[in-house]
């Protein structure tokens, strides 16, 4: 059974940092594209960043470029989202999503449709 579990959310002040984690069970992230999405109150869920199964291929939406970094720890089968210089508009529930792909696949998307597996979400609140 495939399961994704996010952690690391919380309440921080503007300018501070958080690191979210997405741990997988039931399959390995080595053979998956992984993405982070977020949903703010009253807004649709939106893609933030993705990473393909091939090393080094990532895509960031403009809002988070230079502030957020996605990475993968193969030994822990976990994907991280390092969020720096957080802003109040980053406040949202953050979800990780994954889709199985062959090793070395360049697939990476911030659209929801391609992803079959989703975590339960973790709340990030940025407020002074």
C-alpha positions as a Markdown table, in Angstrom:
| # | Residue | x | y | z |
|---|---|---|---|---|
| 1 | Unk | 0.0 | 0.0 | 0.0 |
| 2 | Unk | 1.4 | 3.3 | -1.1 |
| 3 | Unk | 1.4 | 6.0 | 1.6 |
| 4 | Unk | 2.8 | 9.6 | 1.7 |
| 5 | Unk | 3.2 | 11.3 | 5.0 |
| 6 | Unk | 4.1 | 15.0 | 5.2 |
| 7 | Unk | 5.6 | 16.7 | 8.3 |
| 8 | Unk | 7.3 | 19.8 | 9.3 |
| 9 | Unk | 4.6 | 22.4 | 9.0 |
| 10 | Unk | 4.1 | 25.1 | 11.6 |
| 11 | Unk | 3.7 | 28.7 | 12.5 |
| 12 | Unk | 6.6 | 31.0 | 11.6 |
| 13 | Unk | 7.2 | 34.7 | 11.2 |
| 14 | Unk | 7.8 | 36.4 | 7.9 |
| 15 | Unk | 11.4 | 35.9 | 6.7 |
| 16 | Unk | 11.9 | 32.7 | 8.7 |
| 17 | Unk | 12.3 | 29.2 | 7.3 |
| 18 | Unk | 10.7 | 25.8 | 7.5 |
| 19 | Unk | 11.6 | 22.4 | 6.1 |
| 20 | Unk | 8.8 | 20.1 | 5.1 |
| 21 | Unk | 9.3 | 16.4 | 4.7 |
| 22 | Unk | 7.4 | 13.8 | 2.6 |
| 23 | Unk | 8.1 | 10.2 | 3.6 |
| 24 | Unk | 7.0 | 7.4 | 1.3 |
| 25 | Unk | 6.1 | 3.8 | 2.1 |
| 26 | Unk | 5.0 | 1.1 | -0.3 |
| 27 | Unk | 7.3 | 2.3 | -3.1 |
| 28 | Unk | 10.6 | 4.1 | -3.6 |
| 29 | Unk | 11.0 | 7.7 | -4.7 |
| 30 | Unk | 13.9 | 6.5 | -6.9 |
| 31 | Unk | 11.2 | 5.5 | -9.4 |
| 32 | Unk | 8.8 | 8.4 | -9.0 |
| 33 | Unk | 8.2 | 12.0 | -9.9 |
| 34 | Unk | 7.4 | 14.0 | -6.8 |
| 35 | Unk | 5.8 | 17.4 | -6.4 |
| 36 | Unk | 4.7 | 19.8 | -3.7 |
| 37 | Unk | 1.3 | 21.6 | -3.9 |
| 38 | Unk | -0.3 | 24.1 | -1.7 |
| 39 | Unk | -3.8 | 25.2 | -1.0 |
| 40 | Unk | -4.6 | 28.5 | 0.7 |
| 41 | Unk | -8.0 | 29.3 | 2.2 |
| 42 | Unk | -10.5 | 30.1 | -0.5 |
| 43 | Unk | -8.1 | 29.3 | -3.3 |
| 44 | Unk | -7.5 | 26.3 | -5.5 |
| 45 | Unk | -4.7 | 23.9 | -5.0 |
| 46 | Unk | -1.6 | 25.0 | -6.9 |
| 47 | Unk | 1.7 | 23.4 | -7.8 |
| 48 | Unk | 4.8 | 24.7 | -6.3 |
| 49 | Unk | 7.7 | 22.6 | -7.3 |
| 50 | Unk | 8.5 | 19.1 | -8.7 |
| 51 | Unk | 11.4 | 16.8 | -9.0 |
| 52 | Unk | 11.8 | 14.0 | -11.5 |
| 53 | Unk | 13.3 | 10.5 | -10.9 |
| 54 | Unk | 16.4 | 11.6 | -12.8 |
| 55 | Unk | 18.8 | 13.5 | -10.7 |
| 56 | Unk | 18.8 | 17.2 | -10.9 |
| 57 | Unk | 15.7 | 17.9 | -12.9 |
| 58 | Unk | 13.4 | 20.2 | -11.0 |
| 59 | Unk | 10.9 | 22.9 | -11.8 |
| 60 | Unk | 9.8 | 25.8 | -9.6 |
| 61 | Unk | 6.9 | 28.2 | -10.1 |
| 62 | Unk | 7.9 | 31.8 | -10.2 |
| 63 | Unk | 6.5 | 32.6 | -6.8 |
| 64 | Unk | 9.0 | 30.4 | -5.0 |
| 65 | Unk | 12.1 | 30.5 | -7.2 |
| 66 | Unk | 15.1 | 31.4 | -5.2 |
| 67 | Unk | 13.3 | 30.8 | -1.9 |
| 68 | Unk | 12.3 | 27.1 | -2.0 |
| 69 | Unk | 14.4 | 24.1 | -2.7 |
| 70 | Unk | 13.3 | 20.5 | -3.3 |
| 71 | Unk | 15.6 | 17.7 | -2.5 |
| 72 | Unk | 15.5 | 13.9 | -2.1 |
| 73 | Unk | 17.2 | 11.6 | 0.4 |
| 74 | Unk | 17.3 | 8.2 | -1.2 |
| 75 | Unk | 18.4 | 6.5 | 2.0 |
| 76 | Unk | 15.4 | 7.8 | 3.9 |
| 77 | Unk | 13.0 | 7.6 | 0.9 |
| 78 | Unk | 12.0 | 11.1 | 1.7 |
| 79 | Unk | 11.6 | 14.3 | -0.3 |
| 80 | Unk | 12.2 | 17.6 | 1.4 |
| 81 | Unk | 11.0 | 21.1 | 0.7 |
| 82 | Unk | 13.2 | 23.8 | 2.2 |
| 83 | Unk | 11.3 | 27.0 | 2.4 |
| 84 | Unk | 13.3 | 30.2 | 3.2 |
| 85 | Unk | 12.3 | 33.8 | 3.4 |
| 86 | Unk | 8.7 | 32.9 | 4.0 |
| 87 | Unk | 6.0 | 35.4 | 3.3 |
| 88 | Unk | 2.4 | 35.6 | 4.6 |
| 89 | Unk | 1.2 | 34.6 | 1.1 |
| 90 | Unk | 3.0 | 31.3 | 1.5 |
| 91 | Unk | 0.4 | 30.4 | 4.2 |
| 92 | Unk | -1.4 | 27.2 | 3.0 |
| 93 | Unk | -1.8 | 23.5 | 3.5 |
| 94 | Unk | 1.1 | 21.9 | 1.7 |
| 95 | Unk | 0.7 | 18.5 | 0.1 |
| 96 | Unk | 3.2 | 16.2 | -1.5 |
| 97 | Unk | 2.2 | 14.1 | -4.5 |
| 98 | Unk | 4.0 | 11.3 | -6.4 |
| 99 | Unk | 3.6 | 9.3 | -9.5 |
| 100 | Unk | 5.6 | 6.2 | -10.4 |
| 101 | Unk | 8.0 | 6.5 | -13.3 |
| 102 | Unk | 10.9 | 4.5 | -14.6 |
| 103 | Unk | 14.4 | 5.3 | -13.3 |
| 104 | Unk | 15.8 | 8.2 | -15.2 |
| 105 | Unk | 12.5 | 9.6 | -16.4 |
| 106 | Unk | 12.6 | 13.3 | -17.0 |
| 107 | Unk | 8.9 | 13.7 | -16.1 |
| 108 | Unk | 8.2 | 16.6 | -13.7 |
| 109 | Unk | 5.0 | 18.5 | -13.5 |
| 110 | Unk | 3.3 | 21.0 | -11.2 |
| 111 | Unk | -0.1 | 20.0 | -12.5 |
| 112 | Unk | -2.3 | 17.8 | -10.3 |
| 113 | Unk | -3.6 | 15.5 | -12.9 |
| 114 | Unk | -0.5 | 13.3 | -13.4 |
| 115 | Unk | -0.2 | 12.3 | -9.7 |
| 116 | Unk | -1.8 | 9.3 | -8.3 |
| 117 | Unk | -0.6 | 9.4 | -4.7 |
| 118 | Unk | -1.1 | 12.2 | -2.3 |
| 119 | Unk | -0.3 | 12.9 | 1.3 |
| 120 | Unk | -2.7 | 14.3 | 3.9 |
| 121 | Unk | -1.2 | 17.8 | 4.0 |
| 122 | Unk | 0.7 | 19.8 | 6.5 |
| 123 | Unk | -0.3 | 23.4 | 7.6 |
| 124 | Unk | 2.2 | 26.2 | 7.1 |
| 125 | Unk | 1.3 | 29.6 | 8.6 |
| 126 | Unk | 3.4 | 32.6 | 8.1 |
| 127 | Unk | 2.3 | 35.5 | 10.3 |
| 128 | Unk | 3.8 | 38.1 | 12.6 |
